[in-house]
Amino acid sequence: MTGLYVILAIVFVMSLVGLISMKVDKVKAEKGKWRTKEATLLLIALCGGALGSFLGMQLFRHKTKHIKFILLVPLCLILHIVLIGLYVWKFVI
């Protein structure tokens, strides 16, 4: 059960990072300032921050016209849900 808490803590922290990164990049885009690389934003989503990145896309209307983000962020989110579900099924139940 401890492993599940660690996984959920990582997902929570990375989701916060994803959400904040989307907001910061959106503000910088509006001000015409230096931006976060798209690869960095996608890497955050892949490394556990997909939920926060997805919420950031929707809440801040950021990267919602970029096909990479439209496809990859939800795909990462689905992957995370499946992997956590498999972990729970194998080690918790």
CORJOMO-V936935 format. One line per field, one symbol per residue. phi: phi as a letter, one per 40 degrees, with the letter a starting at -180 (. if undefined). psi: psi as a letter, one per 30 degrees, with the letter a starting at -180 (. if undefined). Layout:
BEGIN
phi = ???
psi = ???
END
This chain:
BEGIN
phi = .cdccccccccccccccccccccccccccccgcdbccdccccccccchccccccccdccbfbgcbcddcdccccccccdcccccccccccbbc
psi = eeeeeeeeeeeeeeeeeeeeeeeeeeeeeefglklkkeeeeeeeeegfgeeeeeeeeeeghkgfgjeeeeeeeeeeeeeeeeeeeeeeeefe.
END
